[in-house]
């Protein structure tokens, strides 16, 4: 920060780190680019295969994470989350995906045990979506995919696991 004479001021802000949780920050036109910034792209991207057979899509895990978090912490019903999902995916494709390769570090946040834990939360929520929902057939495919995974008790998930951001009970404080 410069003073009115154009000299660099000293202050507590000088050596601070900032973490922004927004995929849009990779787009310089939206967020600008600090020359010393390290950018990180984090997303659940992995499809789960058994041999050549697709058992669970990475996009399904992102939908499951969002549906469970929205329901548990934002008071949003699964039908509402599903209604917005196409717009979320559209936004990803337009405003995040073209820029994710600009990140200095790309991290796939998929966890090997995630489907087995999330099934405890997601399957009942997804089953509650009315049959007349336009995405109901897709939901049935997703719900059916859970049967390929042995359930894991959520109590076994470590308090500092990333998964706790979606299921609760984590050790981190958010401000």
Secondary structure, DSSP 8 states (H G I E B T S, - for coil): -B-TTS-B---GGGG-------GGGG-HHHH---TT---EEEE----EEETTEEEE-HHHHHHHHHHHHHHHHS---HHHHHHHHHHHHHHIIIIIGGGGGG-SEEEE---TTHHHHHHHHHHHHHHTS-TTSTTHHHHHHHHHHGGGS----GGGS-TTSTTHHHHS--S----
